[in-house]
Amino acid sequence: MLAILKQEKYLVIAAFMAVIAFPLEHVALAAGQAASLATATLLIGAIMLASLRVAHHAEVLAEKVGEPYGTMILTLAAVLVEVVILGIMMSHTSSPTLVRDTIYSAVMLDMNGIMVVAAILGGLAAFLRQHAIHALSRRFPGTAFVV
């Protein structure tokens, strides 16, 4: 048990900071701008550490399940972390549609960005493959029919 806690120290630190920060939110805000900025910096650091551990676990799981599902797990883990952070940040907003629309736009931007990168890399790979076939057929004329 101690070995697991040692491995997951970033998640433990983030959970500990969340438990402490939640009831002391109004105290930190009332203490002034410097205290609020320091608290925000610490909490953002904790969120980043927890996100790194989540990404590590998603990567380990992606390796175990294999290629098409592993990529989907990594993508969904990244989007889920972003959606959870947005949901927490906007939970005190008076407009529930603002939260919904912000999360929807973040998910759409992520998915479209991933699709654009995949399309560009796929097009580049096809171009390089086609270029290699033409170069091979010019050098060895009978190999164009084999490929």
N, C-alpha and C positions, 0 to 999 in steps of 0.2 A: 504494500500500500504506500509506503514511504517512497519507493522508487517511482511509482506512478505520479505521486504528487511532485516529486523532484523533476520529472519529465515535463509535467504540465504546470510548471511554476508560473508561466505567463497567464494562463487561464485562471489560476488561483489568485494571482495578484489582481487581475481585472475584476474577478467576482468580489474580492475583498474590498476593492475601491468602490465598486458599485454599491455594496451594502453600506459602506460608510458615507458615500456622497449623497445617496438618496435622502436620508433624513436631514442632512446638513445643508441641503441646497439653499434654503432661505437664509441660513446663517452666513454662508459664503457670499451670497448676493448682498446682504446687508453690511458686510465688512468692507465693502468698497471695490473699486475697479481693479486694484492690484491683486487683491485676494481672489476676486472672480477670475481674473486672467490666469493666475497661478493654478487655481482649481481646474479651469478648463484645459490648461496645458497638461496637467497630470492625467485628467480623464481621457484626453485625446491620445496621449501616450499609451494608456491602458487599453484603449480600443484598438490601437495599432498592434500592440503585442498580442491581444486576443485574436485579431484578424490573421496574424501570421501563423498562429497555432491552428486556426480553422483551415487555412490554406494548406498547411502541412498535412493535416488529417485527410483533407480532400485529395491531396496528391497521393498519399499512401493508398487510399481506397481506389483511386483511379488506376494505379498500377496493378492492383489486385484484380479488377474486373476486366481490364483489357481496353483495346483501342476505342471503339466508337462510344462505349458507355463511359469510359474514363474521361474523355474530353467533355462530355455532357455534365458529368459530376463536377469537374473543375469549373466549368462555366456557371453552373447553377450555384455553386458555393460562393463564387465571387459576387454574383448578382444578389444572392440572399444576404450576404453581409452588408451590401450597399442598401438594400431595401430595409433591413432591420435598423441600420443607423439612421436612415431618413425617417422611418416610422417613429423612432424614439425622439429624434430631434423635433419632430413636428407634432408630437402627441399633445402638446398644450395649445395648439392652434385652435382658434374659435371656428375655423372653416374646415369641416371634414372633407369637402371636395378638393381643397388645396392639397391635403395630404395624399389623397387618392391620385390626383393628377400628377403630383410630383413623383410619386413612386412609379406610376405608369410611364412617365416620360423617361425616368432613369432606366427602367427595364428596357424600354424600346431603344434608347440610345446605346445601351450595352449590346443588345442583340444585333442591332443594325451595324454597329462597329465591328462586331465579330464576323458578321456575314460579309462586310466589305473587305476585311483583311483576308478572309478565306477565298473570296472571289479573286482578289489581286494575286494571292499566292498560287491559286489554281491556274489562273491565266498565264502567270509567269512560268509555271512548270510546263504547261502545254506548249508555250512558245519555245522554251528551251528544248523540249522533246522534239518538236517539229523541226527546229533548226538542226538538231543532231541527226535526224533522219535524212534531211536534205544533204547535209555534209557527208554522211556516210554513203548515200547513193551516188554522189558525185565522185567520190574516191573509189568506190567499188560498185559499179553499175548494176550488178546482179542482186545486190542485197536489198534494194528497195522493195522487191516483191516478198522477201522473207519477213521483213519487219512489218 
